[in-house]
Amino acid sequence: MDQATSQRFKYWQTRTIIATMIGYALFYFVRKNLSIAMPAMQADLGITKTELGLFLTLHGLIYGLSKFINGFIGDRVNARYFMVTGLVLSAICNVVFGFSSAVLVFGIVWMLNGWFQGMGFPPCARMLTHWVPPRELATKMSVWNTSHSIGAGLVVIVCGYVVSLGWRWCFFVPSIIALLGAVGVWFTMRDTPQSVGLPALVPEGLTKEEAEHEECESRWIWN
């Protein structure tokens, strides 16, 4: 790359990394909020710890399965579309959850949320490999991984405050934040360098043609 292209690439790389960090942190806003709302839900609705524990267990199982399956799907679709769609659907699940009072509805909605939550990490991982060269990936990935702690920490602060207004606000407020964040993420990040007219990353020691051939073989193996 010439200097101008390199500077432009760096700009979009930084922009996309920050956007994916914010986006993934927001997934925590509409996943970890249930744990904070649980005591108030028990007091208000008489839901047992066993029922809530079952929600969390099944949610975790579905979330893990979703991450696995959506990893394959994420290789075939636009990562930007995929991630934002998952965040929006998770936020919608939280809105529905907040308006509900039936245990059955809680269970169904939270299981769906578990699936949509699995649409968060796979597209992030894919975008990072498109935007970050291998020699920088470990360093930038370690920075990116702080999004887990940021999201989990901020949702505790937000829900810890709004739960005094009622447990339902632990779902409404994070949903609003997630939806607004999804709009920002949509307009900020890009799937690949090529989508903004930049050249694709070429690993050191390979020609462009060899890199494209290696990527095709990799996709064949993993798909």
SVG drawing of the C-alpha trace seen along z (x, -y; Angstrom):
<svg xmlns="http://www.w3.org/2000/svg" viewBox="-48 -10 56 39">
<polyline fill="none" stroke="black" stroke-width="0.4" points="0.0,0.0 1.1,-3.6 1.1,-6.0 -2.3,-7.5 -3.9,-4.1 -2.2,-2.9 -3.5,-5.8 -7.0,-5.3 -6.7,-1.6 -5.6,-2.4 -8.5,-4.8 -11.1,-2.2 -9.3,0.5 -9.4,-1.5 -13.0,-2.5 -14.1,1.0 -12.3,2.4 -13.9,-0.2 -17.4,0.4 -17.2,4.1 -16.0,3.6 -19.0,1.4 -21.4,3.7 -20.2,6.8 -20.3,4.9 -23.9,4.1 -24.8,7.8 -23.9,8.0 -26.5,5.3 -29.3,7.5 -27.9,10.8 -26.5,10.1 -29.4,7.9 -31.6,10.9 -29.2,11.8 -29.7,8.3 -33.4,8.3 -33.9,11.8 -34.4,10.8 -37.0,8.2 -38.8,10.6 -39.0,13.2 -40.5,10.6 -43.0,9.2 -44.1,12.3 -43.3,15.2 -41.0,16.9 -38.8,19.5 -35.0,19.6 -35.4,23.0 -37.3,21.5 -34.9,18.7 -31.9,21.0 -33.5,23.2 -33.8,20.1 -30.2,19.3 -29.0,22.8 -31.0,23.4 -30.0,19.9 -26.4,20.8 -26.7,24.1 -28.5,22.5 -26.0,19.6 -23.1,22.0 -24.8,24.0 -25.7,20.8 -22.1,19.5 -21.0,22.8 -23.6,22.9 -23.5,19.2 -19.8,19.4 -20.4,21.4 -23.3,19.1 -21.1,16.0 -18.5,17.2 -21.2,17.0 -22.9,13.7 -22.0,10.1 -20.6,9.9 -21.9,6.3 -25.5,7.2 -25.3,10.4 -24.0,8.8 -26.4,5.8 -29.3,8.2 -28.4,10.3 -28.1,7.3 -31.5,5.8 -33.3,9.2 -31.8,9.6 -33.0,6.1 -36.5,7.0 -36.5,10.1 -35.7,8.0 -38.6,5.6 -41.0,8.6 -39.5,10.0 -40.0,6.8 -43.7,6.6 -44.4,10.2 -45.5,11.8 -46.0,15.4 -43.2,17.9 -43.7,19.8 -43.3,16.6 -40.2,15.7 -38.7,19.1 -39.4,19.0 -38.2,15.4 -35.0,16.0 -34.2,19.1 -34.6,17.1 -32.4,14.4 -29.8,17.0 -29.8,17.9 -29.6,14.3 -26.8,13.7 -24.7,16.3 -24.8,13.9 -22.4,11.5 -19.0,13.0 -18.6,14.9 -19.0,11.8 -16.6,9.9 -14.0,12.6 -14.4,12.6 -14.2,8.8 -11.0,8.7 -9.3,11.2 -10.2,9.1 -8.9,5.9 -6.0,6.9 -2.8,8.5 -1.6,11.7 1.4,10.1 -0.9,7.6 -3.9,9.9 -2.9,11.1 -2.3,7.5 -5.4,6.0 -7.5,9.0 -6.3,8.6 -7.6,5.0 -10.8,6.1 -11.4,8.6 -11.9,5.8 -15.4,5.4 -16.5,8.4 -15.6,6.7 -16.8,3.3 -20.2,4.6 -20.6,6.8 -19.5,3.9 -21.6,1.2 -24.8,3.3 -24.4,3.8 -24.2,0.1 -27.1,-0.7 -29.4,2.0 -28.3,1.5 -29.7,-2.0 -32.9,-1.4 -34.0,1.7 -35.2,-0.7 -37.9,-1.8 -39.0,1.8 -37.5,4.9 -39.0,4.4 -36.7,1.3 -33.8,3.7 -35.0,4.9 -36.4,1.7 -33.4,-0.6 -30.7,1.9 -32.9,2.6 -33.1,-1.1 -29.3,-1.5 -28.7,1.6 -31.0,0.5 -29.4,-3.0 -26.0,-1.4 -27.0,1.0 -27.7,-2.0 -24.4,-3.6 -22.5,-0.3 -24.3,0.1 -23.1,-3.2 -19.6,-2.9 -18.1,0.5 -17.5,2.2 -17.3,5.9 -14.1,5.9 -11.5,3.4 -12.9,4.1 -16.3,2.7 -14.7,-0.8 -12.5,-0.5 -9.4,0.6 -7.2,3.6 -7.6,6.9 -5.0,7.8 -2.2,10.0 -0.3,12.1 3.5,11.5 5.4,13.8 2.4,14.5 1.3,12.9 -2.2,11.6 -3.1,14.7 -1.6,17.1 -3.5,15.3 -6.8,15.6 -6.1,19.3 -5.4,19.9 -8.6,18.2 -10.6,20.3 -9.1,23.5 -9.7,22.3 -13.4,21.6 -13.7,25.0 -12.3,26.7 -14.4,24.8 -17.6,24.8"/>
</svg>
